[in-house]
Amino acid sequence: MDESGNLLAPEIAYKNLDLGTYTEQAKSFKAYSLNDNYTKSVTLTKENRNQVIEFKYTNGLYKVRYVDESGNLLEPETTHTNLVLGTYTEKAKSFKDYKLNDEISKSITLTEDNKSQVIEFKYNKIKGSYIVRYVDESGNLLENETSHKDLDLTKYTEEAKRFEGYILNDENSKSVTLTEDNKDQVIEFKYNIVYGVTVLPQTGDTSKLNITLILLILSLGSLFFVLKKKQA
């Protein structure tokens, strides 16, 4: 029968059967497509001696599927049934955090030889990235920036680091939220140099020598020497 319950052929009755299992196969009908299992069985018992095997058909049908790059459905597939043979068109949909990687619309033509078809739209998940930078007051990098790529669109948090000879002039932690509209972002921590701590370029050792204080001491020493000489 079709989807409206109309018989496509006169029903067949089998009578005076022994109790047991019986199997039937679906038939073919012009301009109709089977929308059911190809074979069905019933088991006649004392308690259930009269049974019905029913096969359902549709004029034509097509399914619409929206899938990611792995073939996973982004929403349950839609089935259009009991259709007149002909051409049908579907348009792609929008899905949060996904980008269409296919045509914007697709068409299929239901024919006598191909009454059941599928329209499938493929999508790629949108990925994001962020860079972490540690800079001094002049914008110079204190170490090579770190890049985090191929990330899901969500929130990410980074913690500030410690650098010898520098003091953090920023928040201890910072966060970014990657979105479709802003999927590539930067986290930057700013530092000020601590004067009076000299970093030796080859060893990284520090020497707490205040150059200004040394010059002041030398100047005072010279002044004292001059005054002493005049008094003499």
N, C-alpha and C positions, 0 to 999 in steps of 0.2 A: 504494500500500500504506500501511497505518497504521504507527504507530511501533513496533509489535511485529513488523512484517514480513509481516502478513497481507494478502493481496490483497483489494482492494475490488471488483474486477471481473476477469474472466478476462483473462489477458494476451493481447496481439495480436502475432502474428508476421508480419513482412513478409519474403518470400523472393524469390530470383532478381532482386535489385536491381542496377542498375548502380552501380559505384563512384562515390561522390560524397557530398554533404551532404544530410541529411534532417532536418526539423524537426517536432516534435510539440508540441501544446498540452495543458495539463492540463485534466481534466474536473471537473465538479462532482458531489459525492456528498452525499446527505442526511445531516445530523448530523455532517459532517466539514468541516474547514477545510484548505485547501492550506497546507502548511508547506515550500514549495519555490518555485523559479522557475516562472513561468507557462508559459514556453516553454523547450524544450531541444533541442539539435541534436547529431547525431553525423555524423562523416565516415568513410565506409567506404573503406578503402584495401587494397592488396594484402596488407599486413602485418597488417591488423586489419579483416577482412571481416565479422565477427560481433560486434555490439555491442548494448547494452541501454540504453533510455531508461527511467528510473524516476522517478516523482513520489511524493513523500511527503505524507501527510495526517495530521491530528490531529483527534480528536473536537471539541475546542475548546481554545483557548489564551488566556492573558493574560500580559502582561509587567508587571513592577513596576520603576519607575524612581524614583530619588532624585536630584533636581537642585537646583543653586543658582539664584540669581536670573537668571543668564545662560543657563540651560538646560544647563549642564555637569553630567555625571554625577558624583555623589560616590562611587559604586562601580559596577562593571559591572551592567547591568540583569539581572534574573532572569526567565526564561521558564518558565511552567508549561504543559505540553503534555499532549495526549491526555486531555483532561478531558471528563467528562460535562457536558452542557449544564445550567446552573443558576447559582446565586449563590455568589460567592466574596468573601472579605473579607481585607484586608491591613492591618497596623498600621504606622505610621511608625517609623523607627529613630532612634537618637541618633548624631550625628556630631560629633566634636571640633571646636570653634570655629564650629559652626553651630547656628542656632536654627530649629525648625520654624515655617514660615509657612503652615500648612495644617491640615486636619483631622487628628486623631490616628489615625483609621482611615477606610478607604474600601472600598466594595463595588462589584462589577460583576456583571451577570447575562448569562451567555453564552446566546444564543438561536439559533434556526435562521437568522435574518437577520443576526445579529451574533455570529459564533463566535470572533472574534479581537479582543481589547480590550487596553487599557493602563491601569494604575493608576499615577498619578504623584504623588509627594509633593514639595513645594517647600520649600526652605530658604533662609534669609538668613545670610550670613556675619556673625558677631558682631564688631563693631568696638569699639575702646576709645579712650581719650583720656588725656592727662596735662597738668598745668599746671606751669609753672616759675615759682617765686617767689624773689625776693631781698629779704630783710628785715633790719632792724636788731634790736638786742637787745630792743626793745619790740614787735616784730612789725610795725612799719611798713614798707610797701613802699618799696624804693629806686627802683623803676621799675615800670611797669605789668606785671602778670603776663602770661605768654605761654601761650596754650592751643593744644595740638596735638590735633586731632580726626580721627575717621574712620580710625583706625589699625588695622592688623592686630595680632592678639594675639601679641606677641613682646617682646623686650628693647630698651629705649631708654636712651641715655646723654646726659647734659648736662654741660657744663663751667661752672664758676663764672666770673663776670665780675669786672672790677675797677671799683670805684667810688671817685671822688676823696673823700678824707676818711674812708674806711672801710677796715678790714682784715678779711679773711675769717677767720671763726671756725668753719670747717667743712672738710669734705673738698673737694679741688679738683674732683672729678667725682663724680656720683651717677647711679645707674641704677635703673630700674623695669622690672618684667616684667609686662606686661598679660596677664591670664588671664580665663577665663570668670567666675570667682568674684570677681575684683578687676580690672575692666576700666577703671576710672576712678581715676587716682592723681595724686599731687602730688609734685613734686621741689622742695625748699626749701633754699636756701642762706642761712646766717646770717652776719651781719657785725657787728662792733663799731666804734663811732665812734672815730676817732683824735683825742684831745684835743690842742689846740695847733694844729690846722689848722682855720681858720675859712673856711667856704665862703660867698662872697658870693652871695646868692640871685639877683641879676639877671644877673651876668656869669659866675658859676661859678669866678671866680678864687679862689686861696687866698692867705692871709696868715698866715705862721707867727708868730702872736702868742700867747704863753702868757699868758692873762689872770691866772692865779694868780701867775705870776712878776712881772708888771707891778705887781700890787697889793702884792706882797712888797717890790719895789724902792721903791715909793712910801712904804710904811710905814717901811722902813729909812731912807729919806731924811728923813722927818718926824722920826723918832726922833733921827737924827744932828743935825738942826737944833735940836731941843729941848735936847739935851745940850750942844751948842756954845754955845747961848744961856746956859745955866746956868753954864758955865765962865767965860763972859765976865762 
